[in-house]
């Protein structure tokens, strides 16, 4: 029942409100972060992660620090463990312009030990901080448990991708 409810929530998530000028750089940075994984660029991936970041914050063993996160994500970033794609559908930034929250769907295609794949959907939540060098980096990241996705859910994932900050 929980899986069914999660699938409904993933499919029914409306596009977020208009994105403020303060939040647009975070929206674009989130897209750049996802692109680093699609391009299998571990160096670019690491550049999006704050040195003090904590990933899997709701899990039993959160990953702490850029190096640990990079090691844990190496299979996904390289593409050897499968594919991961995501995009924000909601970004809110503080008026101070140095902290923001993003959320959106994530699509996993995981390779099993037998050469097969399973496609799953999840939802991520990230907190971003604008560092002293002016770059936005992820400080906290978590996600919902992924659920198996069918063809229609994959189509909906692609169809709902939006670029409200003037991107193509």
N, C-alpha and C positions, 0 to 999 in steps of 0.2 A: 504493500500500500504506500509506503514512504517513497519508493522508487517511482510509482505512478504520479504521486503528488509532485515530486521533484521534476519529472518530465513536463508536467503541465506548467509548472512555474517557469521552467527554462523556455518553453515555447511561448508562454503568454507574457513574458517580461516585455513591457512596452519600451519603446525607445525613450531614453532619458530626456529630461527637459533641455531646453536650449543651453548650450555650454557657454559659460562666461569667458570673457577674454583672459581671465586669470587661469581658468581651467583648461583652455585649449592647448597650451604647451604640454600639459600632462596627458591629455588625450593623444596628442601626436607622439609623445614619448612612449606611451603604452603601445601604440601601434609599432613604433620602432623596436621596442623590446620583443614583441611577438615576431617581427620580421627577422630579428637576429637568430631566433630559433629556426624559422623557416629556411634561412640561408645557411644554417649549421655553422654559425660564426660564434664560437665560444668566447672569443675576445670581446666582441660587441655585446654578447649576453652579459658578461661580467661587468662591463662598463655601465650597465643599467642597474646593477645591484649595489646598494650602499655597503661600504665596508662593515658596518654594524648591523646589517640586515638580519632579520629572523623570518624564515619561511616555514610553512606548515605550522603556523602559530597555534592552530587548534588541535594539532596532532599530539601524540604521546611523546614524540621526540623531535621537537622543533630543530630545524637546521639553523645554526648560528654562524654568521660571518660569510663573506663573499667566497672564500676558498671552499668551505664546506658545502655551500649551496651549489657552487660550480661543479664540484665532484659528484654530488647527488644528482644533478640535472644533466650530467655529461652524456648519458645514453639518449636522452630526448634531444639535447642540443645537436649531437652528432647525427641523429636520425637512426642510430642502431637499435634503439629500444622502441622506435615508432615515431609517429608524427604528432606534433602538438601545434594547434593554432588557436588563437584567441583574439578578441577585440573588446574594447570597452563599449558599454552602452549607457554608462552613467559615470560622470566625473564631477566631483565637487571640490572646489579649492577654498581654503580659508582666505578671508579678506587680506590677511597678512602677505599672501602670495608665496609662502614658503612651505606649505604642507597641503596635501590633497589626498583624496580617496577616490579610487576607481573600482569599477565592478563590471563584469560582463561574462558572456558565455565562453567556454573553452571546449574545444573538440579534440579528443585524443584518438589516435589510431595506434593501438598497442600491438606489438608483435609478441605472440606467445612462443613458447619453447619449441613448438612443432612447425613453425613457419607460417602459421595462420595469423590473422589479425582480428581484433575486436575494436569497434568504434564506439566511443562513449562520450557523453556530454557531462559537463560540470559547470560550475560557476565560480569565478575567482573574485577575490576582494583584496585590494592592495592599498597600502598607504605609501605615499611618495613624499620625499623631502627635497627641497631645493638646497643643494649643497653650496658651500662657499665659492666653488668654481662656477656657479650659475647653472649647473646641470641638475635635472631632476633624477633621483634614484629611488628605487623601491626600498623601503625600510621594513615593512611588514607585509607578508603575503600569506593568504590562506585560500582554501577553496572547499566547495561542497564535495561530498563523495560522488565520484562519477557513476553514471547509470548508462546502460547499454542504449545506443542510439540506432534507430532505423533510418532508412533512406529519406523518409519525410522529415525527420528531425535534422538530418544533415543538410537538406535543402533549406529548411527554415533557418539554420545557423548562417548559411551563406546569404540568404535573402535579407536577413535583418541587419547585416553589416552596414553601418552608416558612418559618414564622415562630416559631422556638423561643423567642423572648424575650417571649411573651405578646401578640404583635401579631395582629390579625385577618388 
